[in-house]
Amino acid sequence: MNEPSNFVDGSTVGCTPGRLDRPPYVPGIAENVLQAKTICPSAQQYLSSHYNLHNMYGLTEVQATQSGLHKLLGKRSLVVSRSSFPSLGHFGSHWSGDISSTWEDLYYSIPAILEYQFYGIPMVGADICGFQHDTTEELCVRWMQLGAFYPFMRNHNDDTSKDQDPAAFSASARQIMKTALELRYWLLPYFYTRFHYSHLTGAPVVQPLFSHYPHDKNTFPIDKQFMWGSELLISPVLDQGQTEVRAYFPADLWYDIYSGVRLTGVGSLVTIKAPLEKINVHVRGGSILPLQSPNVTTTQSRKNPFEILVAFNASGLAFGSLFWDDGESLDTFESGKYDFIEFNARKGSVISKVVKMGYHPASGLYLNNVYIFGVSQAPKSATVNGKMAIVHYNPQTQVLQINGFSVDLLNMISIKWQ
């Protein structure tokens, strides 16, 4: 790997007796020598000795690789590095290295990913189902569900462990894993928009709860739940055999993303059901999420119509946005080759506003479905840009769905119900 890793200590002929290879102080590391499973500290690199540059080796490798790929391909690259150093997030992504197929490491993957957000490396993930040793079907199912919410998602293990791709498991496990992947693909426009904000401001894409509730001291130690942006709360199962989760809900309005059932948080732990086929995800009141019907690849998904999910807060308001470009060109924001759309909702209406229109996909950007959580009364009718649409309303969950239309997101849209 790119630490750089080495199967011998230093070199096949050892290292020099000099001060760089045998310094007066060595930190508490493997074998108590700096060249353990790497190259000699005295090895000369272009800028200086490896002694001075060891911790930056992975960073400079990613910089060179990204630069070469951009020149060769003329479009974006995805460079994934195990070794990291501050500023790596500007050039590439990171995975957490060799972890074991254990429930403990499933849990530890959450704080690991949160920590790297604060290091300025938002595109980060862990080896789903574990890298070392054999996983189990239940562990891999739960890990695929959690991994669907890693910024960087990859199922990966070593060549001595048994297969752990979805096809290696039972039909029921495969279906659960497929559902988790489809949920991720459904949410990709929202995830992509969060990465746009990260690109602009450096803000993490996933965050601990205390980032959004800094005055709630109960959120400070929580590392078994996390948030995507300020809109989604993820509460995974992290223990074997569990079908319930003790999840903390800050004082806010929350909606189950699958059913729209409302939960009013008061700043306490709540026991929620978590059958094997479900990872608990809640939408924060006041949010509007851009979504897209999933397909088997992101290339195919991008051709599908968009949807939006509106979740009203206690004041009956919600806001969201969508950033969209071709997904592969370099510097689309800087060159203005992107679309940016804002959504605003209040009781009885959702309005979209095109802030920037610099990308015109051949398949268009069409909206054909809207979910609205927190509608207290059944509407008699709904219109989209003045034309009648189809209304579905569930009085038990207070969820309104409006469809039977197709409108261009690159024009202003007005959706009303009464």
Secondary structure as a PSIPRED ss2 file (coil, helix, strand):
# PSIPRED VFORMAT (PSIPRED V4.0)

   1 M C   1.000  0.000  0.000
   2 N C   1.000  0.000  0.000
   3 E C   1.000  0.000  0.000
   4 P C   1.000  0.000  0.000
   5 S C   1.000  0.000  0.000
   6 N C   1.000  0.000  0.000
   7 F C   1.000  0.000  0.000
   8 V C   1.000  0.000  0.000
   9 D C   1.000  0.000  0.000
  10 G E   0.000  0.000  1.000
  11 S C   1.000  0.000  0.000
  12 T C   1.000  0.000  0.000
  13 V C   1.000  0.000  0.000
  14 G C   1.000  0.000  0.000
  15 C C   1.000  0.000  0.000
  16 T C   1.000  0.000  0.000
  17 P C   1.000  0.000  0.000
  18 G C   1.000  0.000  0.000
  19 R C   1.000  0.000  0.000
  20 L C   1.000  0.000  0.000
  21 D C   1.000  0.000  0.000
  22 R C   1.000  0.000  0.000
  23 P C   1.000  0.000  0.000
  24 P C   1.000  0.000  0.000
  25 Y C   1.000  0.000  0.000
  26 V C   1.000  0.000  0.000
  27 P C   1.000  0.000  0.000
  28 G C   1.000  0.000  0.000
  29 I C   1.000  0.000  0.000
  30 A H   0.000  1.000  0.000
  31 E H   0.000  1.000  0.000
  32 N H   0.000  1.000  0.000
  33 V C   1.000  0.000  0.000
  34 L C   1.000  0.000  0.000
  35 Q C   1.000  0.000  0.000
  36 A C   1.000  0.000  0.000
  37 K C   1.000  0.000  0.000
  38 T C   1.000  0.000  0.000
  39 I E   0.000  0.000  1.000
  40 C C   1.000  0.000  0.000
  41 P C   1.000  0.000  0.000
  42 S C   1.000  0.000  0.000
  43 A C   1.000  0.000  0.000
  44 Q E   0.000  0.000  1.000
  45 Q C   1.000  0.000  0.000
  46 Y C   1.000  0.000  0.000
  47 L C   1.000  0.000  0.000
  48 S C   1.000  0.000  0.000
  49 S E   0.000  0.000  1.000
  50 H H   0.000  1.000  0.000
  51 Y H   0.000  1.000  0.000
  52 N H   0.000  1.000  0.000
  53 L H   0.000  1.000  0.000
  54 H H   0.000  1.000  0.000
  55 N H   0.000  1.000  0.000
  56 M H   0.000  1.000  0.000
  57 Y H   0.000  1.000  0.000
  58 G H   0.000  1.000  0.000
  59 L H   0.000  1.000  0.000
  60 T H   0.000  1.000  0.000
  61 E H   0.000  1.000  0.000
  62 V H   0.000  1.000  0.000
  63 Q H   0.000  1.000  0.000
  64 A H   0.000  1.000  0.000
  65 T H   0.000  1.000  0.000
  66 Q H   0.000  1.000  0.000
  67 S H   0.000  1.000  0.000
  68 G H   0.000  1.000  0.000
  69 L H   0.000  1.000  0.000
  70 H H   0.000  1.000  0.000
  71 K H   0.000  1.000  0.000
  72 L H   0.000  1.000  0.000
  73 L H   0.000  1.000  0.000
  74 G C   1.000  0.000  0.000
  75 K C   1.000  0.000  0.000
  76 R C   1.000  0.000  0.000
  77 S C   1.000  0.000  0.000
  78 L C   1.000  0.000  0.000
  79 V C   1.000  0.000  0.000
  80 V E   0.000  0.000  1.000
  81 S E   0.000  0.000  1.000
  82 R C   1.000  0.000  0.000
  83 S C   1.000  0.000  0.000
  84 S C   1.000  0.000  0.000
  85 F C   1.000  0.000  0.000
  86 P C   1.000  0.000  0.000
  87 S C   1.000  0.000  0.000
  88 L H   0.000  1.000  0.000
  89 G H   0.000  1.000  0.000
  90 H H   0.000  1.000  0.000
  91 F C   1.000  0.000  0.000
  92 G C   1.000  0.000  0.000
  93 S E   0.000  0.000  1.000
  94 H E   0.000  0.000  1.000
  95 W E   0.000  0.000  1.000
  96 S C   1.000  0.000  0.000
  97 G C   1.000  0.000  0.000
  98 D C   1.000  0.000  0.000
  99 I C   1.000  0.000  0.000
 100 S E   0.000  0.000  1.000
 101 S C   1.000  0.000  0.000
 102 T C   1.000  0.000  0.000
 103 W H   0.000  1.000  0.000
 104 E H   0.000  1.000  0.000
 105 D H   0.000  1.000  0.000
 106 L H   0.000  1.000  0.000
 107 Y H   0.000  1.000  0.000
 108 Y H   0.000  1.000  0.000
 109 S H   0.000  1.000  0.000
 110 I H   0.000  1.000  0.000
 111 P H   0.000  1.000  0.000
 112 A H   0.000  1.000  0.000
 113 I H   0.000  1.000  0.000
 114 L H   0.000  1.000  0.000
 115 E H   0.000  1.000  0.000
 116 Y H   0.000  1.000  0.000
 117 Q H   0.000  1.000  0.000
 118 F H   0.000  1.000  0.000
 119 Y C   1.000  0.000  0.000
 120 G C   1.000  0.000  0.000
 121 I C   1.000  0.000  0.000
 122 P C   1.000  0.000  0.000
 123 M C   1.000  0.000  0.000
 124 V E   0.000  0.000  1.000
 125 G E   0.000  0.000  1.000
 126 A C   1.000  0.000  0.000
 127 D E   0.000  0.000  1.000
 128 I E   0.000  0.000  1.000
 129 C C   1.000  0.000  0.000
 130 G C   1.000  0.000  0.000
 131 F C   1.000  0.000  0.000
 132 Q E   0.000  0.000  1.000
 133 H C   1.000  0.000  0.000
 134 D C   1.000  0.000  0.000
 135 T C   1.000  0.000  0.000
 136 T C   1.000  0.000  0.000
 137 E H   0.000  1.000  0.000
 138 E H   0.000  1.000  0.000
 139 L H   0.000  1.000  0.000
 140 C H   0.000  1.000  0.000
 141 V H   0.000  1.000  0.000
 142 R H   0.000  1.000  0.000
 143 W H   0.000  1.000  0.000
 144 M H   0.000  1.000  0.000
 145 Q H   0.000  1.000  0.000
 146 L H   0.000  1.000  0.000
 147 G H   0.000  1.000  0.000
 148 A C   1.000  0.000  0.000
 149 F C   1.000  0.000  0.000
 150 Y C   1.000  0.000  0.000
 151 P C   1.000  0.000  0.000
 152 F C   1.000  0.000  0.000
 153 M C   1.000  0.000  0.000
 154 R E   0.000  0.000  1.000
 155 N E   0.000  0.000  1.000
 156 H C   1.000  0.000  0.000
 157 N C   1.000  0.000  0.000
 158 D C   1.000  0.000  0.000
 159 D C   1.000  0.000  0.000
 160 T C   1.000  0.000  0.000
 161 S C   1.000  0.000  0.000
 162 K C   1.000  0.000  0.000
 163 D C   1.000  0.000  0.000
 164 Q C   1.000  0.000  0.000
 165 D C   1.000  0.000  0.000
 166 P H   0.000  1.000  0.000
 167 A H   0.000  1.000  0.000
 168 A H   0.000  1.000  0.000
 169 F C   1.000  0.000  0.000
 170 S C   1.000  0.000  0.000
 171 A H   0.000  1.000  0.000
 172 S H   0.000  1.000  0.000
 173 A H   0.000  1.000  0.000
 174 R H   0.000  1.000  0.000
 175 Q H   0.000  1.000  0.000
 176 I H   0.000  1.000  0.000
 177 M H   0.000  1.000  0.000
 178 K H   0.000  1.000  0.000
 179 T H   0.000  1.000  0.000
 180 A H   0.000  1.000  0.000
 181 L H   0.000  1.000  0.000
 182 E H   0.000  1.000  0.000
 183 L H   0.000  1.000  0.000
 184 R H   0.000  1.000  0.000
 185 Y H   0.000  1.000  0.000
 186 W H   0.000  1.000  0.000
 187 L H   0.000  1.000  0.000
 188 L H   0.000  1.000  0.000
 189 P H   0.000  1.000  0.000
 190 Y H   0.000  1.000  0.000
 191 F H   0.000  1.000  0.000
 192 Y H   0.000  1.000  0.000
 193 T H   0.000  1.000  0.000
 194 R H   0.000  1.000  0.000
 195 F H   0.000  1.000  0.000
 196 H H   0.000  1.000  0.000
 197 Y H   0.000  1.000  0.000
 198 S H   0.000  1.000  0.000
 199 H H   0.000  1.000  0.000
 200 L H   0.000  1.000  0.000
 201 T H   0.000  1.000  0.000
 202 G C   1.000  0.000  0.000
 203 A C   1.000  0.000  0.000
 204 P C   1.000  0.000  0.000
 205 V C   1.000  0.000  0.000
 206 V E   0.000  0.000  1.000
 207 Q E   0.000  0.000  1.000
 208 P C   1.000  0.000  0.000
 209 L H   0.000  1.000  0.000
 210 F H   0.000  1.000  0.000
 211 S H   0.000  1.000  0.000
 212 H C   1.000  0.000  0.000
 213 Y C   1.000  0.000  0.000
 214 P C   1.000  0.000  0.000
 215 H C   1.000  0.000  0.000
 216 D C   1.000  0.000  0.000
 217 K H   0.000  1.000  0.000
 218 N H   0.000  1.000  0.000
 219 T H   0.000  1.000  0.000
 220 F C   1.000  0.000  0.000
 221 P C   1.000  0.000  0.000
 222 I C   1.000  0.000  0.000
 223 D C   1.000  0.000  0.000
 224 K C   1.000  0.000  0.000
 225 Q C   1.000  0.000  0.000
 226 F E   0.000  0.000  1.000
 227 M E   0.000  0.000  1.000
 228 W E   0.000  0.000  1.000
 229 G C   1.000  0.000  0.000
 230 S C   1.000  0.000  0.000
 231 E C   1.000  0.000  0.000
 232 L E   0.000  0.000  1.000
 233 L E   0.000  0.000  1.000
 234 I E   0.000  0.000  1.000
 235 S E   0.000  0.000  1.000
 236 P C   1.000  0.000  0.000
 237 V C   1.000  0.000  0.000
 238 L C   1.000  0.000  0.000
 239 D C   1.000  0.000  0.000
 240 Q C   1.000  0.000  0.000
 241 G C   1.000  0.000  0.000
 242 Q C   1.000  0.000  0.000
 243 T C   1.000  0.000  0.000
 244 E E   0.000  0.000  1.000
 245 V E   0.000  0.000  1.000
 246 R E   0.000  0.000  1.000
 247 A E   0.000  0.000  1.000
 248 Y E   0.000  0.000  1.000
 249 F E   0.000  0.000  1.000
 250 P C   1.000  0.000  0.000
 251 A C   1.000  0.000  0.000
 252 D C   1.000  0.000  0.000
 253 L E   0.000  0.000  1.000
 254 W E   0.000  0.000  1.000
 255 Y E   0.000  0.000  1.000
 256 D E   0.000  0.000  1.000
 257 I C   1.000  0.000  0.000
 258 Y C   1.000  0.000  0.000
 259 S C   1.000  0.000  0.000
 260 G C   1.000  0.000  0.000
 261 V C   1.000  0.000  0.000
 262 R E   0.000  0.000  1.000
 263 L E   0.000  0.000  1.000
 264 T E   0.000  0.000  1.000
 265 G C   1.000  0.000  0.000
 266 V C   1.000  0.000  0.000
 267 G C   1.000  0.000  0.000
 268 S E   0.000  0.000  1.000
 269 L E   0.000  0.000  1.000
 270 V E   0.000  0.000  1.000
 271 T E   0.000  0.000  1.000
 272 I E   0.000  0.000  1.000
 273 K E   0.000  0.000  1.000
 274 A C   1.000  0.000  0.000
 275 P C   1.000  0.000  0.000
 276 L C   1.000  0.000  0.000
 277 E C   1.000  0.000  0.000
 278 K C   1.000  0.000  0.000
 279 I C   1.000  0.000  0.000
 280 N E   0.000  0.000  1.000
 281 V E   0.000  0.000  1.000
 282 H E   0.000  0.000  1.000
 283 V E   0.000  0.000  1.000
 284 R E   0.000  0.000  1.000
 285 G C   1.000  0.000  0.000
 286 G C   1.000  0.000  0.000
 287 S E   0.000  0.000  1.000
 288 I E   0.000  0.000  1.000
 289 L E   0.000  0.000  1.000
 290 P E   0.000  0.000  1.000
 291 L E   0.000  0.000  1.000
 292 Q E   0.000  0.000  1.000
 293 S C   1.000  0.000  0.000
 294 P C   1.000  0.000  0.000
 295 N C   1.000  0.000  0.000
 296 V C   1.000  0.000  0.000
 297 T C   1.000  0.000  0.000
 298 T H   0.000  1.000  0.000
 299 T H   0.000  1.000  0.000
 300 Q H   0.000  1.000  0.000
 301 S H   0.000  1.000  0.000
 302 R C   1.000  0.000  0.000
 303 K C   1.000  0.000  0.000
 304 N C   1.000  0.000  0.000
 305 P C   1.000  0.000  0.000
 306 F E   0.000  0.000  1.000
 307 E E   0.000  0.000  1.000
 308 I E   0.000  0.000  1.000
 309 L E   0.000  0.000  1.000
 310 V E   0.000  0.000  1.000
 311 A E   0.000  0.000  1.000
 312 F C   1.000  0.000  0.000
 313 N C   1.000  0.000  0.000
 314 A C   1.000  0.000  0.000
 315 S C   1.000  0.000  0.000
 316 G C   1.000  0.000  0.000
 317 L E   0.000  0.000  1.000
 318 A E   0.000  0.000  1.000
 319 F E   0.000  0.000  1.000
 320 G E   0.000  0.000  1.000
 321 S E   0.000  0.000  1.000
 322 L E   0.000  0.000  1.000
 323 F E   0.000  0.000  1.000
 324 W E   0.000  0.000  1.000
 325 D C   1.000  0.000  0.000
 326 D C   1.000  0.000  0.000
 327 G C   1.000  0.000  0.000
 328 E C   1.000  0.000  0.000
 329 S C   1.000  0.000  0.000
 330 L C   1.000  0.000  0.000
 331 D C   1.000  0.000  0.000
 332 T H   0.000  1.000  0.000
 333 F H   0.000  1.000  0.000
 334 E H   0.000  1.000  0.000
 335 S H   0.000  1.000  0.000
 336 G C   1.000  0.000  0.000
 337 K C   1.000  0.000  0.000
 338 Y C   1.000  0.000  0.000
 339 D E   0.000  0.000  1.000
 340 F E   0.000  0.000  1.000
 341 I E   0.000  0.000  1.000
 342 E E   0.000  0.000  1.000
 343 F E   0.000  0.000  1.000
 344 N E   0.000  0.000  1.000
 345 A E   0.000  0.000  1.000
 346 R E   0.000  0.000  1.000
 347 K C   1.000  0.000  0.000
 348 G C   1.000  0.000  0.000
 349 S E   0.000  0.000  1.000
 350 V E   0.000  0.000  1.000
 351 I E   0.000  0.000  1.000
 352 S E   0.000  0.000  1.000
 353 K E   0.000  0.000  1.000
 354 V E   0.000  0.000  1.000
 355 V E   0.000  0.000  1.000
 356 K E   0.000  0.000  1.000
 357 M E   0.000  0.000  1.000
 358 G C   1.000  0.000  0.000
 359 Y C   1.000  0.000  0.000
 360 H C   1.000  0.000  0.000
 361 P C   1.000  0.000  0.000
 362 A C   1.000  0.000  0.000
 363 S C   1.000  0.000  0.000
 364 G C   1.000  0.000  0.000
 365 L C   1.000  0.000  0.000
 366 Y E   0.000  0.000  1.000
 367 L E   0.000  0.000  1.000
 368 N E   0.000  0.000  1.000
 369 N E   0.000  0.000  1.000
 370 V E   0.000  0.000  1.000
 371 Y E   0.000  0.000  1.000
 372 I E   0.000  0.000  1.000
 373 F E   0.000  0.000  1.000
 374 G C   1.000  0.000  0.000
 375 V C   1.000  0.000  0.000
 376 S C   1.000  0.000  0.000
 377 Q C   1.000  0.000  0.000
 378 A C   1.000  0.000  0.000
 379 P C   1.000  0.000  0.000
 380 K C   1.000  0.000  0.000
 381 S C   1.000  0.000  0.000
 382 A E   0.000  0.000  1.000
 383 T E   0.000  0.000  1.000
 384 V E   0.000  0.000  1.000
 385 N C   1.000  0.000  0.000
 386 G C   1.000  0.000  0.000
 387 K E   0.000  0.000  1.000
 388 M E   0.000  0.000  1.000
 389 A C   1.000  0.000  0.000
 390 I E   0.000  0.000  1.000
 391 V E   0.000  0.000  1.000
 392 H E   0.000  0.000  1.000
 393 Y E   0.000  0.000  1.000
 394 N E   0.000  0.000  1.000
 395 P C   1.000  0.000  0.000
 396 Q C   1.000  0.000  0.000
 397 T C   1.000  0.000  0.000
 398 Q C   1.000  0.000  0.000
 399 V E   0.000  0.000  1.000
 400 L E   0.000  0.000  1.000
 401 Q E   0.000  0.000  1.000
 402 I E   0.000  0.000  1.000
 403 N E   0.000  0.000  1.000
 404 G E   0.000  0.000  1.000
 405 F E   0.000  0.000  1.000
 406 S E   0.000  0.000  1.000
 407 V E   0.000  0.000  1.000
 408 D E   0.000  0.000  1.000
 409 L C   1.000  0.000  0.000
 410 L C   1.000  0.000  0.000
 411 N C   1.000  0.000  0.000
 412 M C   1.000  0.000  0.000
 413 I E   0.000  0.000  1.000
 414 S E   0.000  0.000  1.000
 415 I E   0.000  0.000  1.000
 416 K E   0.000  0.000  1.000
 417 W E   0.000  0.000  1.000
 418 Q C   1.000  0.000  0.000
